[in-house]
Amino acid sequence: LVNQLPEANLILLRHLFGVLHHIEQNSGVNQMNAFNLALCIAPNMLWLPSPTGPEEESRSTKKVALLVQFLIENSREIFGGDIASLF
């Protein structure tokens, strides 16, 4: 699915998740594991196109957070093992 994105979007996601992966690798010092990062980032990444009630927004945010957490934890496999070389 990621490979179907336009090249500019893929590059942006590689860099974003490269940074998030790097932060997560230092979670012993900064307390920002993939779950915590996902909770912070998810509400800014994807949202419902039309206003809904608080319950639906909460469910949606949780789903997006799970996706972001998965992408952080598996960023090397998804975006390439050389993701750390972006730094």
Summary of the structure (lengths in Angstrom):
residues: 87
radius of gyration: 13.9
end to end distance: 25.0
largest distance: 42.3
contacts: 213
relative contact order: 0.19
helix: 79%
strand: 0%
